[in-house]
């Protein structure tokens, strides 16, 4: 029972007057629905009975309102047999005498025992019973009779004079049960304060802990009480139901309590509540009256009743108090009736000048697009929701608008907008939305106003061929997007990199000139948005990209420029610089719930980790992206992310898992574009690992053809020649492999350490041992600079093998130990087993522990000593180290001697393989 100390005190005083002092009293208990009137009457009856009083009970109901003397009959039936005379509905002339007789019988009964009469729901009492009760109140003023009446403060019965006449009686006592305040709710909650940590021994320190803990608990309890008040409005019925729901969060019990309150308020209030739930923020009295069919006066009364019951939002906020209450009201409506209400609400909102978002919300709820103004309102509201970050709502409105489009051109335009919005959360859906616009463009049913945006979004998705086809159609027409002949449909996508503008007036250099000539004369070629800069911009591009990223925010118009900047940083300045930026933007996208953007940046992060040789990190990052994306179908973008995971799994030797990832559905090749190259490369690597060399070669050559055709042939981005050469070597085609490798060393990226290192590793396999040794030594040096630990481990494994062939087993053992250790850091179990067969499990763990350097001893090495030691670990001779560092052989020997002494090791063979922490491998 909820605590009402003040009301309980008043009741006790009245019972004392009646039972002990013999004075009568008349109490009218009023309050909103659910505020505890019935509970208060029951409590009063129980306390009266404990004091020896005779309690007579009756309840008014809507069903008995039309039955004369129904409530009075309940009181007579509750009295001792024969104590009260039976009554009927006499003619008006005889009624006064009958009422006097009934009042006299009650007075007579009170001479032997105090009489307490409790009548609940006074507003439902039939008119004749109410007249008897009024006469009884007048005729028992000097008797031991306590008359307790309870009724709604906002609903009146059939007798309009009853309450007015009761007010005139001198022994009348009004009692208003208000909603519970937050303090009262706090008082009824379980005590959450208690002894702090360590309070069991009663020491002073423990007492301090208890005080702090108690203060924290009190704050938590106060916050919980405020939350409960916010949801229930202090209504005891709603509050009790709320406490029955799990974790005191609005659930089934709360919803049922809301409906019970509405039912007890009467049918008119229930209909008005349905109108309030439908209108929500638009719930003005005039709109409510129009939608519910009531008069404005009736609507005002019903609003007052709902507000007093705690069902309405606080002042200044229209609608119901809590979304769960609104849902409960809407759910009880039949679908057709609910849709009709929403449709009428949309018309009301439009006529009253409500914002487009409010009107569109009603149209969406009604699934109604029959008005001529519906389509522009839906699109305008979608734009506003998108600006506010509510992409899901914007997408729902655009889907409805798409259904309302009267022609192909408008439908395609809305479909492009849908693709843009869906790209935030669902890459597959974004790509699917372009199917119909592409078909309409192919059939010649779209004008320049739609072709331009279509080419733009296709280019942003990397779908080069399709974007070019759309631009060709645009160039063949008379108009240009936006009405200007020189307008560039791809403007905005080239916000970064800045050099994309240099690709205007045609396709990239390697693309067929005939096709380039068919593009708009001033347009950026779609492939230019995916290119890397060439000299002289290349030297400053990475720095420009990082400066751009420092000031970039994540929004609709910045996702592609940010991705371009990240790709530039990744390919030109190394994956190590790109990783933290990719992590930052992937985390931003994840925090905003934009899983589509998360796939863009997460895919770049996985690729960056792959280029660092972090196979485990690359596989896990790609898996996180794939798991976060909605399972809505094949996606070009997600196929690229899956490709990175496949390559990582293949390198780790987990071929079965890689095959399972490759089995995911992927779009047809014509729609795959730039991202499809990553899938082809992954498939080729898997084919290599499973000895299907011809299939692998076919995939790698396909990559090369497309990259050349698009003008994107940069080994820094995708070294397809290296992959093709490896497949050719497996097929025994050494001459063809050499041709591809030599060709790669003539490209503009030949100086890149990663490209050069991978190329030299494969070319070395075509040379005699001595030449192979020198070539692999250079490859190791290049790959150390690149930061790719996996490629470095592969190259060092080959280097160790050739050292054994030329008769240097000691150097070979050191190099192989270092390669084995690097492979373990990368997670490349298969490579580790190839380097040192059988060195796995506990033995490998012990060996790794033995190799691990003591951090304190390593820290004692000077910078020069570290450089020399690292080169020695990588298998270089003293003469080679001296040549690389431009010092004498004697100086190298002195450095190594000091290193052996400081690390307390016998010689070069005992150098720890894990020396790279704190040591710049670019040395």
GIUR-V915042 format. One record per backbone hydrogen bond with DSSP energy under -1.0 kcal/mol. NH is the residue of the N-H (numbers start at 1). CO is the residue of the C=O. E is the energy in kcal/mol with one decimal. If there is no record, write none. Layout:
# GIUR-V915042
NH/CO/E
NH/CO/E
This chain:
# GIUR-V915042
8/4/-2.5
9/5/-2.2
10/6/-1.9
11/7/-2.3
12/8/-2.2
13/9/-1.9
14/10/-2.1
15/11/-2.4
16/12/-2.1
17/13/-2.1
18/14/-2.1
19/15/-3.2
20/16/-2.0
21/16/-1.7
23/17/-3.2
25/145/-1.7
26/171/-2.2
27/147/-3.0
28/173/-1.9
29/149/-3.9
30/175/-2.8
35/32/-1.8
40/36/-2.2
41/37/-2.4
42/38/-2.4
43/39/-2.3
44/40/-2.5
45/41/-2.7
46/42/-2.4
47/43/-2.3
48/44/-2.4
49/45/-2.2
50/46/-1.5
52/49/-1.4
53/48/-2.3
54/114/-3.6
56/116/-2.6
58/118/-1.8
60/120/-2.5
67/64/-1.9
70/67/-1.6
73/69/-2.0
74/70/-1.2
75/71/-1.6
76/72/-2.2
77/73/-2.3
78/74/-1.3
83/80/-2.3
90/88/-1.1
95/91/-1.2
98/94/-1.7
99/95/-2.4
100/96/-2.3
101/97/-2.0
102/98/-2.0
103/99/-2.5
104/100/-2.6
105/101/-2.0
106/102/-1.8
107/103/-2.3
108/104/-2.5
109/105/-2.1
110/106/-2.0
112/109/-1.2
113/109/-1.3
115/144/-2.8
116/54/-3.2
117/146/-2.6
118/56/-3.1
119/148/-2.7
120/58/-2.5
122/150/-3.2
124/121/-2.1
125/122/-1.5
130/126/-1.9
131/127/-1.6
132/128/-1.9
133/129/-2.4
134/130/-2.2
135/131/-2.5
136/132/-2.7
137/133/-2.4
138/134/-1.8
139/135/-2.4
143/140/-1.5
145/143/-2.2
146/115/-2.8
147/25/-2.7
148/117/-3.4
149/27/-3.1
150/119/-2.5
151/29/-2.4
153/31/-1.3
165/161/-2.8
166/162/-2.3
167/163/-1.9
169/166/-1.2
172/169/-1.5
173/26/-3.2
175/28/-2.4
177/30/-3.1
180/234/-2.8
185/181/-2.1
186/182/-2.6
187/183/-1.9
188/184/-1.2
199/196/-1.4
202/199/-1.1
207/203/-2.0
208/204/-2.2
209/205/-2.2
210/206/-2.6
211/207/-2.3
212/208/-2.5
213/209/-2.7
214/210/-2.8
215/211/-2.6
216/212/-2.4
217/213/-2.6
218/214/-2.7
219/215/-2.1
220/216/-2.4
221/217/-2.9
222/218/-2.7
223/219/-2.3
224/220/-2.4
225/221/-2.5
226/222/-2.2
227/223/-2.1
228/224/-2.6
229/225/-2.3
230/226/-2.3
231/227/-1.8
232/228/-2.5
233/229/-2.9
235/232/-1.5
237/34/-2.0
239/235/-2.8
240/236/-2.8
241/237/-2.0
242/238/-2.5
243/239/-2.2
248/245/-2.2
249/246/-1.7
255/251/-2.3
256/252/-2.5
257/253/-2.1
258/254/-2.2
259/255/-2.1
260/256/-2.2
261/257/-2.4
262/258/-2.1
263/259/-2.5
264/260/-2.2
265/261/-1.2
266/263/-1.0
270/266/-1.9
271/267/-2.3
272/268/-2.0
273/269/-2.6
274/270/-1.9
275/271/-1.8
276/272/-2.5
277/273/-2.7
278/274/-2.1
279/275/-2.8
280/276/-3.2
282/279/-2.1
283/280/-1.7
284/282/-2.3
288/284/-2.9
289/285/-2.5
290/286/-2.1
291/287/-2.7
292/288/-2.7
293/289/-1.6
299/295/-2.5
300/296/-2.5
301/297/-2.2
302/298/-2.6
303/299/-2.6
304/300/-2.2
305/301/-2.3
306/302/-2.6
307/303/-2.7
308/304/-2.5
309/305/-1.6
310/307/-1.4
311/306/-2.3
313/319/-2.4
317/314/-2.0
321/311/-3.3
326/322/-2.0
327/323/-2.7
328/324/-2.1
329/325/-2.0
330/326/-2.6
331/327/-2.6
333/330/-1.4
338/334/-2.6
339/335/-2.5
340/336/-2.2
341/337/-2.1
342/338/-2.3
343/339/-2.4
344/340/-2.5
345/341/-2.5
346/342/-2.2
347/343/-1.8
348/344/-2.4
349/345/-2.8
350/346/-2.5
351/347/-2.5
352/348/-1.9
353/350/-1.1
354/349/-2.7
359/355/-2.0
360/356/-3.1
361/357/-1.7
362/358/-1.5
363/359/-2.1
364/360/-2.6
365/361/-2.1
366/362/-2.0
367/363/-1.1
368/363/-2.1
374/371/-1.5
377/373/-1.6
378/374/-2.7
379/375/-2.2
380/376/-2.4
381/377/-2.6
382/378/-2.1
383/379/-2.1
384/380/-2.0
385/381/-2.6
386/382/-2.3
387/383/-2.2
388/384/-1.4
389/386/-1.4
390/385/-2.9
391/389/-1.2
394/390/-2.0
395/391/-2.7
396/392/-1.9
397/393/-2.1
398/394/-2.3
399/395/-2.3
400/396/-1.7
401/397/-2.4
402/398/-2.5
403/399/-1.4
411/407/-2.3
412/408/-2.8
413/409/-2.2
414/410/-2.4
415/411/-2.3
416/412/-2.2
417/413/-1.8
418/414/-2.7
419/415/-2.2
420/416/-2.1
421/417/-2.3
422/418/-3.2
423/419/-1.6
424/421/-1.6
425/422/-1.2
426/422/-3.6
430/426/-2.3
431/427/-2.2
432/428/-2.2
433/429/-2.0
434/431/-1.1
435/432/-1.6
438/434/-2.2
439/435/-2.1
440/436/-2.6
441/437/-2.5
442/438/-2.6
443/439/-1.5
444/441/-1.5
445/440/-2.7
450/447/-1.5
451/447/-2.3
452/448/-1.9
454/450/-1.9
455/451/-2.6
456/452/-2.1
457/453/-2.3
458/454/-2.0
459/455/-2.2
460/456/-2.1
461/457/-1.6
462/459/-1.5
463/458/-2.5
464/462/-1.6
467/463/-2.1
468/464/-2.7
469/465/-2.3
470/466/-2.0
471/467/-2.3
472/468/-2.5
473/469/-1.8
474/470/-2.0
475/471/-2.6
476/472/-1.8
483/480/-2.2
484/481/-1.1
487/484/-1.2
491/488/-1.7
493/490/-1.6
495/492/-1.1
500/497/-1.2
501/498/-1.1
502/499/-1.6
503/500/-1.8
504/501/-1.5
511/508/-1.6
516/512/-1.8
517/513/-2.1
518/515/-1.2
519/516/-1.5
523/520/-1.5
528/525/-1.7
529/526/-1.2
530/527/-2.0
531/528/-1.0
537/534/-1.2
540/537/-1.2
541/537/-1.3
544/540/-2.3
545/541/-2.7
546/542/-2.1
547/543/-2.2
548/544/-2.4
549/545/-2.3
550/546/-1.8
558/555/-1.3
559/555/-1.1
562/558/-2.5
563/559/-2.5
564/560/-2.6
565/561/-2.5
566/562/-2.6
567/563/-2.4
568/564/-2.3
569/565/-2.5
570/566/-2.6
571/567/-2.5
572/568/-2.4
573/569/-1.8
578/574/-1.1
579/575/-2.4
582/578/-2.7
583/579/-2.8
584/580/-2.2
585/581/-2.3
586/582/-2.3
587/583/-2.5
588/584/-2.1
589/585/-2.2
590/586/-2.2
591/587/-2.6
592/588/-1.6
594/589/-2.0
595/593/-1.4
596/424/-2.5
597/424/-1.5
598/594/-2.4
599/595/-1.7
600/596/-1.4
601/597/-2.4
602/598/-3.2
603/599/-2.1
604/600/-1.5
605/601/-2.3
606/602/-2.5
607/603/-2.0
608/604/-2.5
609/605/-2.5
610/606/-2.1
611/607/-2.2
613/610/-1.4
614/609/-2.4
615/613/-1.7
616/826/-1.1
618/614/-2.5
619/615/-2.6
620/616/-2.6
621/617/-2.5
622/618/-2.4
623/619/-2.0
624/620/-2.4
625/621/-2.0
626/622/-2.3
627/623/-2.4
628/624/-2.0
629/625/-1.5
632/630/-2.1
639/635/-1.6
640/636/-1.2
641/637/-1.7
642/638/-2.8
643/639/-1.6
644/640/-1.8
645/641/-1.8
646/642/-2.5
647/643/-2.4
648/644/-2.1
649/645/-2.7
650/646/-2.8
651/647/-2.2
652/648/-1.6
653/650/-1.1
654/649/-2.5
655/653/-1.3
658/654/-1.9
659/655/-2.6
660/656/-1.7
661/657/-2.0
662/658/-2.3
663/659/-1.1
664/661/-1.7
671/668/-1.7
672/669/-2.3
674/462/-3.1
677/674/-1.3
679/675/-1.1
680/676/-2.3
681/677/-2.6
682/678/-2.2
683/679/-2.5
684/680/-2.4
685/681/-2.4
686/682/-2.3
687/683/-2.3
688/684/-2.3
689/685/-2.2
690/686/-1.3
691/688/-1.6
692/687/-3.1
696/692/-2.0
697/693/-2.6
698/694/-2.3
699/695/-1.9
700/696/-2.3
701/697/-2.5
702/698/-2.0
703/699/-2.0
704/700/-2.0
705/701/-2.4
706/702/-2.2
707/703/-2.7
708/704/-2.4
709/705/-2.3
710/706/-2.2
712/707/-2.6
714/712/-2.0
717/714/-1.5
718/714/-2.1
720/718/-2.3
723/719/-1.5
724/720/-2.8
725/721/-2.8
726/722/-2.1
727/723/-1.9
728/724/-2.5
729/725/-2.5
730/726/-1.8
731/727/-1.3
732/729/-1.2
733/728/-2.9
734/732/-1.3
737/733/-2.1
738/734/-2.6
739/735/-1.8
740/736/-1.9
741/737/-2.3
742/738/-2.8
743/739/-2.0
744/740/-2.0
745/741/-1.5
746/743/-1.4
747/744/-1.2
750/747/-1.6
752/749/-1.6
756/752/-3.1
757/753/-2.4
758/754/-2.3
759/755/-2.1
760/756/-2.7
761/757/-2.0
762/758/-1.7
763/759/-2.5
764/760/-2.2
766/763/-1.7
767/764/-2.0
772/768/-3.3
773/769/-2.6
774/770/-1.8
775/771/-2.4
776/772/-2.8
777/773/-2.2
778/774/-1.9
779/775/-2.1
780/776/-2.8
781/777/-1.9
782/778/-2.5
783/779/-2.7
784/780/-2.1
785/781/-1.4
786/782/-1.4
787/783/-1.3
789/612/-1.7
789/787/-1.1
792/788/-1.9
793/789/-2.3
794/790/-2.3
795/791/-2.3
796/792/-2.7
797/793/-2.0
798/794/-1.8
799/795/-2.5
800/796/-2.8
801/797/-1.7
802/798/-2.2
803/799/-2.1
804/800/-1.6
805/801/-1.6
806/802/-1.9
807/804/-1.2
808/803/-2.8
812/808/-2.3
813/809/-2.6
814/810/-1.9
815/811/-2.7
816/812/-2.8
817/813/-2.3
818/814/-2.3
819/815/-2.7
820/816/-3.0
821/817/-2.4
822/818/-2.5
823/819/-2.7
824/820/-1.8
825/821/-1.9
826/822/-2.0
827/823/-1.2
828/823/-2.3
829/827/-1.6
832/828/-2.2
833/829/-2.3
834/830/-1.8
835/831/-2.1
836/832/-2.4
839/836/-2.0
840/838/-1.8
845/841/-2.1
846/842/-2.6
847/843/-2.5
848/844/-2.8
849/845/-2.3
850/846/-2.2
851/847/-2.1
852/848/-1.4
858/854/-2.7
859/855/-2.1
861/858/-1.6
866/862/-2.2
867/863/-2.0
868/864/-2.2
869/865/-2.6
870/866/-2.6
871/867/-2.2
872/868/-2.1
873/869/-2.3
874/870/-1.6
875/872/-1.8
876/871/-2.0
881/877/-2.6
882/878/-2.5
883/879/-2.1
884/880/-2.2
885/881/-2.3
887/882/-2.0
892/888/-1.8
893/889/-2.4
894/890/-2.3
895/891/-2.6
896/892/-2.5
897/893/-2.3
898/894/-2.1
899/895/-2.3
900/896/-2.7
901/897/-2.0
902/898/-2.8
903/899/-2.6
905/900/-2.3
910/907/-1.5
911/908/-1.7
915/913/-1.4
919/916/-2.7
923/920/-1.9
